[in-house]
């Protein structure tokens, strides 16, 4: 048994250090500026209902590629995670590779949006954004980058409108929603979706957020605040911590009918594997995807296990299919230093090679 070395002088010094950090941290927290929601300059180029389509400014000295890329993010979180801070920005990395980047901001659904369906989102909002970008550039096709639930949207959209998509990139995107060990899927499979939506209408973002945090309660709802003490003396690190906290708790409500269909068709019926997903006049078949496809996933992802993403291989009709596994987690794939050096440049090069 290893003896525990707790000397009075050592314990006293640790308590003094801890108190000093808390004192300096309180000062840094009180002096923190307003927390921004994205750092790269962008312009609103199209608006419809709650949706805003942004186009990011091309950095000085960079010549944009002729085929733009549209980023489609999930409904359940805000898309500024992709541009969270100067040295942790997927958007900034894409721009550096010459991508002409557009991004859909879904906004915050309210009671007026309760009846929006997946058909409204995909064959309505997304399709009109794609048409707007194509018309603006005089093109018939664009590139799409879909992230998490937005990746599922991208797969479905391309299945229905392959003629408008030149290249498709998916990041941490589930295809098999019932892989072993998928805790979130197990919970949703046992949920009475109809009762929830019929009772609440729109599903509160706060409810979903606490569901996600409950998947790893010790790490996500406790330990991170203990670890926060170690960064309190650094004003920049404090602001970065607050940026992440703002994003985590900035969770839009979910349009009730879209939540109903997405939960039942994918989590409960595993529709991309088993078929039977109908969006408007289309039945989704991943074999319709014949464009080049890059599938990026995280090896330590607790929300979208690697096997859930890897199931894409063999289901799509593309003969140019590439996988890019990243040794990190669901959030780290956007914000870690390693991701900035490896993931985003790889996506940019893959698109450039095909555009």
Secondary structure, DSSP 4 states (H G I P E B T S, - for coil): -PPP---HHHHHHHHHHHHHHHHHHHHHHHHPPPPPS--S-EEEEEEETTEEEEEEPPPTT-PPPSS-EEEE--SSS-GGGGEEETTEEHHHHHHHTT--EEEEE-----GGGTT--HHIIIIIIIHHHHHHHHHHHT-S-EEEEEETHHHHHHHHHHHH-GGGEEEEEEES--S-TT-TT-HHHHHHHTS-HHHHHHHHSSBPHHHHHHHHHHTTHHIIIIIHHHHHGGGTT-HHHHHHHHHHHHHHT----B-HHHHHHHIIIIIIT-HHHH---EETTEE--GGG--SEEEEEEETT-SSS-HHHHHTTTTTS--S-EEEEEESS-TTHHHHSHHHHHHHHHHHHHHHHHH-
